Amino acid sequence: MLDFLAAAASAEAPPAWIQWLPIVGMIAIFWFLIIRPQMRQQKQHREKIAGIKKGDQVVTAGGIVGKVVKVDDHYADIEIAQGVRVKTVKNTIGDVVPPGGAAAND
């Protein structure tokens, strides 16, 4: 029995890179399954917001649906009812509703 313990104690430790391999594997999994898809979604959202023009129907992050009346670099004026305009930050616009379509959350 003591011979078995002595043999186990004299065994060499594995190389350092093998100990880091599981951590590197977990980072790779997080990158490809979580971070990269989210970066792709953010890029699509930025492109969609940059393409907003007068007359587009949009949905804000708060759920307000309206028609874009005026657009500048950082803000968009949205008409939510006849004669009722709201000035919003462009980055808070969640989606652009296709012409003749329903809102994404309907």
LOLO-956945 format. One line per 8 residues: number of its first residue (from 1); their letters; for each residue x, y negated, z negated of N, C-alpha, C. Coordinates in Angstrom, 1 decimal, padded with zeros to 4 digits. Each point is the difference from the previous one (the first is absolute). Layout:
% LOLO-956945
NUM> a> X/Y/Z/X/Y/Z/X/Y/Z; ...
% end
This chain:
% LOLO-956945
1> mldflaaa> 000.8/001.2/000.0/-000.8/-001.2/000.0/000.9/-001.2/000.0; 001.1/000.0/-000.8/000.8/-001.2/000.0/000.8/-000.2/001.3; 000.2/001.1/000.7/000.7/-000.1/001.3/-000.9/-000.8/001.0; -001.3/000.2/-000.1/-000.9/-000.7/000.9/000.0/-001.5/-000.3; 000.1/-000.4/-001.2/000.0/-001.4/-000.4/001.3/-000.6/000.4; 001.1/000.7/-000.2/001.3/-000.5/000.4/000.1/-000.2/001.5; -000.6/000.9/000.8/000.1/-000.2/001.5/-000.9/-001.2/000.4; -001.1/-000.2/-000.7/-000.8/-001.2/000.4/000.7/-001.3/-000.4
9> asaeappa> 000.7/000.0/-001.1/000.7/-001.2/-000.4/001.1/-000.4/000.9; 000.7/001.0/000.6/001.1/-000.3/000.9/-000.4/-000.3/001.4; -001.3/000.0/000.3/-000.4/-000.2/001.4/000.2/-001.5/000.3; 000.3/-000.3/001.3/000.2/-001.4/000.4/-001.3/-000.7/000.1; 000.0/-001.3/-000.2/-001.2/-000.9/000.2/-000.1/-000.2/001.6; -001.3/-000.1/000.4/-000.2/-000.3/001.4/000.5/-001.3/000.4; 000.3/-000.2/001.3/000.5/-001.4/000.5/-001.0/-001.1/-000.4; 000.5/-001.2/-000.1/-000.8/-001.1/-000.4/-001.1/-000.3/001.1
17> wiqwlpiv> 000.3/000.2/001.3/-001.0/-000.3/001.0/-001.3/000.9/-000.1; 000.2/001.2/-000.5/-001.1/000.9/-000.2/-000.9/-000.5/-001.1; 000.5/-000.6/-001.0/-000.8/-000.6/-001.1/-000.8/-001.2/000.5; 000.5/-000.7/001.0/-000.7/-001.2/000.5/-001.0/000.4/001.1; 000.1/001.1/000.5/-000.9/000.4/001.2/-001.5/-000.1/-000.3; -000.5/000.5/-001.2/-001.4/-000.2/-000.3/-000.5/-001.4/000.0; 000.9/-000.9/-000.6/-000.4/-001.4/-000.1/000.0/-000.6/001.4; 000.9/000.3/000.8/000.0/-000.5/001.4/-001.2/000.5/000.8
25> gmiaifwf> -000.3/001.2/-000.3/-001.2/000.6/000.7/-001.3/-000.7/-000.4; -000.1/-000.3/-001.3/-001.2/-000.7/-000.5/-000.1/-001.4/000.6; 001.1/-000.7/000.1/000.0/-001.3/000.6/-000.4/000.1/001.5; 000.5/001.0/000.7/-000.4/000.1/001.4/-001.5/000.3/000.1; -000.5/000.8/-000.9/-001.5/000.3/000.1/-000.8/-001.3/-000.3; 000.4/-000.8/-001.0/-000.7/-001.2/-000.3/000.1/-000.9/001.2; 001.2/-000.1/000.7/000.2/-000.9/001.1/-001.0/000.4/001.2; 000.0/001.2/000.3/-000.8/000.4/001.2/-001.5/000.2/-000.3
33> liirpqmr> -000.4/000.3/-001.2/-001.4/000.1/-000.3/-000.7/-001.2/-000.6; 000.8/-000.9/-000.6/-000.7/-001.1/-000.6/000.5/-001.4/000.5; 001.3/-000.2/000.0/000.5/-001.4/000.3/-000.1/-000.3/001.5; 000.4/000.9/000.9/000.0/-000.2/001.4/-001.4/-000.2/000.6; -001.0/000.8/-000.4/-001.3/-000.2/000.5/-000.6/-001.4/-000.4; 000.3/-000.4/-001.3/-000.5/-001.2/-000.5/000.7/-001.2/000.8; 001.2/000.1/000.3/000.7/-001.0/000.8/-000.6/-000.2/001.4; -000.4/001.2/000.6/-000.7/000.0/001.3/-001.3/-000.7/-000.1
41> qqkqhrek> -000.8/000.2/-001.1/-001.3/-000.6/-000.2/000.2/-001.5/-000.2; 001.0/-000.4/-000.7/000.2/-001.4/-000.2/000.4/-000.7/001.3; 000.8/000.6/000.8/000.3/-000.6/001.3/-001.2/-000.1/000.9; -000.9/001.0/000.0/-001.2/-000.1/000.8/-000.9/-001.1/-000.5; -000.1/-000.2/-001.3/-000.8/-001.0/-000.6/000.5/-001.4/000.4; 001.4/-000.2/-000.1/000.6/-001.3/000.3/-000.3/-000.3/001.5; 000.1/001.0/000.9/-000.2/-000.3/001.4/-001.5/-000.3/000.2; -000.9/000.6/-000.7/-001.4/-000.2/000.2/-000.4/-001.5/-000.5
49> iagikkgd> 000.6/-000.4/-001.1/-000.2/-001.3/-000.6/000.6/-001.1/000.9; 001.1/000.3/000.6/000.7/-001.0/000.9/-000.8/-000.2/001.2; -000.8/001.0/000.4/-000.8/-000.1/001.3/-001.4/-000.6/-000.2; -000.3/-000.4/-001.2/-001.4/-000.6/-000.3/-000.1/-001.3/000.8; -001.2/-000.1/000.7/-000.3/-001.2/000.7/-001.4/-000.5/-000.2; -000.3/-001.2/000.4/-001.3/-000.6/-000.2/-001.1/000.9/000.6; -001.0/000.3/-000.7/-001.1/000.8/000.5/000.0/001.5/-000.5; 001.1/000.4/-000.5/000.1/001.4/-000.5/-000.8/000.1/-001.3
57> qvvtaggi> -000.6/001.2/-000.1/-000.8/000.3/-001.3/001.0/000.8/-000.9; 000.1/-000.5/-001.2/000.9/000.7/-000.9/-000.6/000.3/-001.4; 000.7/000.9/-000.7/-000.4/000.4/-001.3/001.1/-000.3/-000.9; -000.3/-000.8/-001.1/001.1/-000.4/-000.9/000.2/001.2/-001.0; 001.1/-000.1/-000.8/000.3/001.0/-001.0/-001.1/000.1/-001.1; -000.7/-001.1/-000.1/-001.1/-000.1/-001.0/-001.3/000.5/000.5; 000.0/000.4/001.3/-001.2/000.5/000.6/-000.9/-001.0/000.7; 000.4/-001.2/000.2/-000.8/-001.0/000.6/000.2/000.1/001.6
65> vgkvvkvd> -001.1/000.1/000.7/000.0/000.2/001.4/-000.3/-001.4/000.6; 000.7/-000.4/001.0/-000.2/-001.3/000.6/000.7/-000.1/001.4; -000.3/-001.2/000.6/000.5/-000.3/001.3/001.1/-001.0/-000.1; 001.2/000.2/000.6/001.1/-001.0/-000.1/-000.4/-001.2/000.8; 000.1/-001.2/-000.6/-000.2/-001.2/000.6/001.2/-000.8/000.4; 001.0/000.1/-000.9/001.3/-000.7/000.2/001.1/000.8/-000.6; 001.2/000.0/000.7/001.1/000.8/-000.5/001.3/-000.9/000.1; 000.8/000.0/-001.1/001.3/-000.6/000.1/001.0/001.0/-000.6
73> dhyadiei> 001.2/-000.5/-000.3/001.1/001.0/-000.4/-000.4/000.8/-001.2; -000.5/-000.6/-001.0/-000.2/000.7/-001.3/-001.5/000.2/-000.4; -000.9/-000.8/000.6/-001.4/000.0/-000.4/-000.9/000.3/001.2; -001.2/000.5/-000.3/-001.1/000.2/001.0/-001.3/-000.5/-000.6; -000.7/-000.8/000.7/-001.3/-000.4/-000.4/-001.0/001.0/000.6; -000.8/000.5/-000.9/-001.0/001.1/000.3/-001.4/-000.5/-000.3; -000.9/000.1/001.0/-001.4/-000.3/-000.2/-000.7/001.2/-000.4; -000.5/000.0/-001.3/-000.7/001.2/-000.5/-001.5/-000.1/000.2
81> aqgvrvkt> -000.5/-001.2/000.2/-001.4/-000.2/000.3/-000.1/-001.3/000.8; -001.1/-000.3/000.6/-000.1/-001.2/000.8/000.2/-001.2/-000.9; 001.1/-000.8/000.4/000.3/-001.2/-000.7/000.8/000.3/-001.3; 000.4/001.2/-000.3/000.7/000.3/-001.2/001.4/000.5/000.4; 001.1/-000.8/-000.3/001.3/000.4/000.4/000.9/000.2/-001.2; 000.8/001.0/000.0/000.9/000.3/-001.1/001.4/000.0/000.6; 000.9/-000.6/-000.7/001.4/000.0/000.4/000.7/001.1/-000.8; 000.7/000.9/000.8/000.6/001.2/-000.6/001.5/000.0/000.4
89> vkntigdv> 000.8/000.6/-000.8/001.4/000.3/000.4/-000.1/001.2/000.9; 000.8/-000.1/001.1/-000.1/001.0/001.1/000.4/001.4/-000.5; 000.9/000.1/-001.0/000.4/001.3/-000.5/-001.1/000.7/-000.8; -001.0/-000.7/-000.4/-001.1/000.6/-000.7/-001.1/000.6/000.9; 000.2/-000.2/001.3/-001.0/000.6/001.0/000.4/001.5/000.1; -001.0/000.8/-000.3/000.3/001.4/000.0/-000.1/000.7/001.3; -001.0/-000.4/000.9/-000.2/000.7/001.3/-000.7/-001.0/000.9; 000.3/000.3/001.3/-000.7/-000.7/001.1/-001.0/000.9/000.5
97> vppggaaa> -001.3/-000.4/000.1/-001.1/000.8/000.4/000.0/000.0/001.6; 000.0/001.1/000.6/-000.1/000.0/001.5/-001.3/-000.7/000.5; 000.0/-000.6/001.1/-001.2/-000.7/000.5/-001.1/001.1/000.2; -001.2/-000.4/-000.5/-001.2/000.9/000.1/000.1/001.2/-001.0; 001.0/000.0/-000.9/000.1/001.1/-000.9/-000.4/-000.4/-001.4; 000.0/001.0/-000.8/-000.3/-000.2/-001.4/001.2/-000.2/-000.8; -000.1/-000.5/-001.2/001.2/-000.2/-000.9/000.6/001.4/-000.3; 001.3/000.0/-000.3/000.6/001.3/-000.3/-000.5/000.7/-001.3
105> nd> -000.6/-000.8/-000.9/-000.4/000.6/-001.2/-001.5/000.2/-000.1; -000.7/-000.1/001.2/-001.5/000.2/000.0/-000.3/001.4/000.3
% end
